[in-house]
C-alpha cells in the first residue's frame, strides 16, 4: 500500500508542476496582437 501512495503522490506533484507551468506560460508570455487579413479564394464581393 505505501508504494501506491508514493506513486499517487508523485503523479500529483508532476501534474501540479505541469499545470503551474502552463499557467505561467499563459499569463506571462502573451503574444503581441496584430491584424491579419487574407483573401478568401472563390468569394467575390459586390461593391455598391
Protein Blocks (a to p, Z undefined) as FASTA:
>chain_A
ZZmmmmmmmmmmmmmmmmmmmmmmmmmmcccddddddddehiacddZZ
